[in-house]
Amino acid sequence: MAYDNTNSGIIKRNDKKREGKKDPDYNGSIDVEGVEYWVAAWINEGRPGSKLEGQKYFSVKLTKKDDQPAAAPAAAPKPAAKPAPTGFPDMDDDIPF
């Protein structure tokens, strides 16, 4: 019997987080009821006066993998180039000389 990954996933520290950007602190993927999602998580601390004052917590965002921007479509092939003119347009008649 194959391992069932349904309703499970993994997140790891984001090694590509850029300083000063809003990149997630952690990222990964998860399967929910057979649908694959990307996971992004940020470590936050509760603000003074809030229910979570002084406590650290994760803020999490899930994005369906199907909803990711598609790769740029392949460029359409260019039409074949027209042959270069010979420079002798008067040579197109049927007279052999």
Beta strands, then each sheet from edge to edge (+ up, - down):
strand 1: 9-13
strand 2: 26-32
strand 3: 35-45
strand 4: 56-64
sheet 1: 1+ 2- 3+ 4-
end
